[in-house]
Amino acid sequence: MRSPSWLVIGATFLLDIVAFGLAIGAETQRSKATKENDGISFYCQYTHDRASGLAIGALLFLLVGQAIVMGLTSCFCCGSATYKPGKARVWAIIFFTLSWISFIIAELCLLVGARLNTIRTHAIVNFSDETDDLEDELHCKQVKKSLFGAGAAFSFLTLLFSELYYVFITKASEGSWQQSYNNGAPTISMSSYS
């Protein structure tokens, strides 16, 4: 049985917590729109776009953290190591599944949020239009607060589930078959199964 590497746990924790922080930053820095009047028409005026860069940064940090954990454990299902049946293996399967679900949701929220934050409505309503309230006709599209917030929440869940998956999968790992020698002839040790 192997023990979890504190270096791997620390590195992936750091990457995932940076991703979480960047997602929170994207939430606070998302573009906001105000309706402006230049005397001829109403138009949307947007603040500087910082949130898209922060969201893409969070997406990349989260991706690297997930890739490290899955690469070191051979993504659970692709590995050649055998795993002992028991509670550690069951918990590893549960956390593996939850880790991937939360990772995919976090990546989608961050990607969609970054994309929508760069799309800006530059609709203009002219004073020559025959309407009573011209300003109400203009709708400035903005990213909803909940999108980057959901990305941050699922980034944190990914951190939690991937760390737990790594700990339980290393506890359940038996490694490869060990060879022992009986009177000079190689044999396969079955001592762990008796």
C-alpha positions as CSV (number, residue, x, y, z in Angstrom):
1,M,0.0,0.0,0.0
2,R,1.4,3.4,-1.0
3,S,0.9,6.5,1.0
4,P,-0.3,9.8,-0.5
5,S,2.5,12.2,-1.5
6,W,2.3,15.5,0.4
7,L,4.1,17.2,-2.5
8,V,1.3,16.2,-4.9
9,I,-1.4,17.1,-2.4
10,G,0.2,20.5,-1.8
11,A,0.8,21.3,-5.5
12,T,-2.7,20.4,-6.6
13,F,-4.2,22.2,-3.6
14,L,-2.2,25.4,-4.5
15,L,-3.3,25.2,-8.2
16,D,-6.9,24.6,-7.3
17,I,-7.0,27.3,-4.7
18,V,-5.5,29.8,-7.2
19,A,-8.2,28.7,-9.6
20,F,-10.9,29.4,-7.0
21,G,-9.4,32.8,-6.2
22,L,-9.3,33.8,-9.9
23,A,-12.9,32.7,-10.3
24,I,-13.9,34.9,-7.3
25,G,-11.9,37.7,-8.9
26,A,-13.8,37.2,-12.2
27,E,-17.1,37.5,-10.2
28,T,-16.1,40.8,-8.8
29,Q,-14.5,42.2,-12.0
30,R,-17.2,41.3,-14.5
31,S,-18.2,43.9,-17.0
32,K,-21.0,46.2,-16.0
33,A,-23.1,48.3,-18.3
34,T,-24.7,51.7,-17.9
35,K,-27.1,53.4,-20.3
36,E,-25.6,56.6,-21.6
37,N,-27.2,59.5,-23.5
38,D,-25.1,61.5,-26.0
39,G,-28.0,63.8,-27.0
40,I,-28.8,61.9,-30.2
41,S,-29.2,58.4,-28.9
42,F,-29.0,56.1,-25.9
43,Y,-26.2,53.5,-25.9
44,C,-24.6,50.9,-23.6
45,Q,-21.3,51.9,-21.9
46,Y,-19.3,49.0,-20.5
47,T,-16.5,48.9,-17.9
48,H,-13.1,47.4,-18.8
49,D,-13.2,43.6,-19.3
50,R,-11.0,42.0,-16.7
51,A,-13.2,39.1,-15.8
52,S,-12.7,37.1,-19.0
53,G,-8.9,36.9,-18.4
54,L,-9.4,35.9,-14.8
55,A,-11.9,33.3,-15.7
56,I,-9.6,31.8,-18.4
57,G,-6.7,31.8,-15.8
58,A,-9.0,30.0,-13.4
59,L,-9.9,27.5,-16.1
60,L,-6.3,26.8,-16.9
61,F,-5.1,26.4,-13.2
62,L,-8.0,24.1,-12.6
63,L,-7.2,22.0,-15.7
64,V,-3.5,21.7,-14.6
65,G,-4.5,20.6,-11.1
66,Q,-6.9,18.0,-12.4
67,A,-4.4,16.8,-15.0
68,I,-1.7,16.2,-12.3
69,V,-4.0,14.2,-10.1
70,M,-5.4,12.1,-12.9
71,G,-2.0,11.7,-14.5
72,L,-0.4,10.4,-11.4
73,T,-3.3,8.0,-10.7
74,S,-3.7,6.9,-14.3
75,C,-7.2,8.3,-14.2
76,F,-8.3,5.3,-12.0
77,C,-9.8,3.4,-14.9
78,C,-6.8,3.5,-17.2
79,G,-4.1,2.4,-14.8
80,S,-2.3,-0.9,-14.7
81,A,-2.1,-1.0,-10.9
82,T,-4.5,-3.3,-9.1
83,Y,-6.7,-1.9,-6.3
84,K,-7.6,-3.7,-3.1
85,P,-11.3,-4.2,-2.7
86,G,-12.7,-2.4,0.3
87,K,-13.8,1.0,1.6
88,A,-10.8,2.9,0.2
89,R,-11.6,1.7,-3.3
90,V,-15.3,2.5,-3.0
91,W,-14.6,6.0,-1.7
92,A,-12.0,6.5,-4.5
93,I,-14.7,5.6,-7.1
94,I,-17.2,8.0,-5.5
95,F,-14.7,10.9,-5.3
96,F,-13.4,10.1,-8.8
97,T,-16.9,10.5,-10.2
98,L,-17.7,13.6,-8.2
99,S,-14.4,15.2,-9.1
100,W,-15.0,14.9,-12.8
101,I,-18.6,16.1,-12.5
102,S,-17.6,19.2,-10.5
103,F,-14.6,19.8,-12.8
104,I,-16.7,19.7,-16.0
105,I,-19.3,22.1,-14.5
106,A,-16.7,24.5,-13.2
107,E,-14.9,24.6,-16.6
108,L,-18.1,25.2,-18.5
109,C,-19.2,28.0,-16.1
110,L,-15.9,29.7,-16.4
111,L,-15.7,29.2,-20.2
112,V,-19.2,30.4,-20.8
113,G,-18.8,33.3,-18.4
114,A,-15.6,34.4,-20.1
115,R,-17.2,34.2,-23.5
116,L,-20.4,36.0,-22.5
117,N,-18.4,38.7,-20.7
118,T,-16.7,39.7,-24.0
119,I,-20.0,39.8,-25.9
120,R,-21.3,43.3,-25.6
121,T,-24.5,44.8,-26.9
122,H,-23.9,48.0,-28.6
123,A,-27.5,48.7,-29.4
124,I,-28.4,52.2,-30.0
125,V,-31.9,53.7,-29.7
126,N,-32.3,57.0,-31.6
127,F,-34.4,59.9,-30.4
128,S,-36.1,60.0,-33.7
129,D,-37.9,56.7,-32.8
130,E,-41.5,57.3,-31.8
131,T,-41.6,55.9,-28.4
132,D,-42.5,57.3,-25.0
133,D,-39.6,56.0,-23.1
134,L,-36.5,55.5,-25.3
135,E,-34.2,54.5,-22.4
136,D,-36.4,51.6,-21.4
137,E,-36.1,50.1,-24.9
138,L,-32.3,49.7,-24.6
139,H,-31.3,46.5,-22.9
140,C,-27.6,46.2,-22.1
141,K,-26.6,42.5,-21.8
142,Q,-24.4,41.6,-18.9
143,V,-23.1,38.3,-17.4
144,K,-25.2,37.2,-14.5
145,K,-23.4,37.2,-11.1
146,S,-24.3,33.6,-10.6
147,L,-22.2,32.3,-13.5
148,F,-18.8,33.1,-12.2
149,G,-20.0,32.4,-8.7
150,A,-21.0,28.9,-9.8
151,G,-17.6,28.5,-11.5
152,A,-15.9,29.4,-8.2
153,A,-18.1,27.0,-6.1
154,F,-17.5,24.1,-8.4
155,S,-13.8,24.9,-8.5
156,F,-13.7,24.5,-4.8
157,L,-15.7,21.3,-5.0
158,T,-13.2,20.0,-7.6
159,L,-10.4,20.8,-5.2
160,L,-12.0,18.9,-2.4
161,F,-13.1,15.9,-4.4
162,S,-9.8,15.5,-6.4
163,E,-7.8,15.6,-3.2
164,L,-10.0,13.0,-1.5
165,Y,-9.9,10.9,-4.6
166,Y,-6.0,11.0,-4.6
167,V,-5.8,10.0,-1.0
168,F,-8.2,7.1,-1.2
169,I,-6.8,5.8,-4.5
170,T,-3.3,5.7,-3.1
171,K,-4.6,3.8,-0.1
172,A,-6.4,1.3,-2.3
173,S,-3.4,0.8,-4.6
174,E,-1.5,-2.4,-4.3
175,G,1.0,-1.7,-7.1
176,S,2.0,-4.3,-9.6
177,W,2.5,-8.0,-9.0
178,Q,5.6,-8.6,-6.9
179,Q,8.0,-11.3,-7.8
180,S,9.6,-13.6,-5.3
181,Y,12.0,-16.4,-5.7
182,N,11.5,-20.0,-4.6
183,N,14.7,-22.0,-4.9
184,G,16.0,-19.7,-7.6
185,A,12.9,-19.9,-9.8
186,P,10.7,-16.7,-10.1
187,T,7.2,-17.1,-8.8
188,I,4.3,-14.7,-8.2
189,S,3.7,-13.8,-4.6
190,M,0.1,-14.3,-3.5
191,S,0.7,-13.5,0.2
192,S,-1.5,-10.5,0.1
193,Y,-4.4,-12.6,-1.0
194,S,-4.2,-15.3,1.6
